[in-house]
Amino acid sequence: MNTHILNMPGDLFLGSDPKTAFAQGARRFSSAAKAVRFAMEHAAPVSLRGAMLKIDGQTLGPDQIRTLHSQMEMIGQARRATQ
């Protein structure tokens, strides 16, 4: 997955399942990187089950959000999971 999308604005939906996440509405972030960091570093783990991140017409699911966060860890743009 290309990390170039991390600079684009993103809408993050969090919930125990996709239906709940959508019903609760989006939290807007000025960059997808901020949304990914929030989802992985601050949101309750149960909220990631139904997480969706909408960026420039693309919708990423929980596994893709985790992958982006891992990539951000590798380039020093996110906290390591052990912290």
Protein Blocks (a to p, Z undefined) as FASTA:
>chain_A
ZZklmmpccdddddfbfklmmmnopaddfbfklmmmmmmmmpcfklmmmgccdeehiacd
fklmmmmmmmmmmnopaccfkZZ
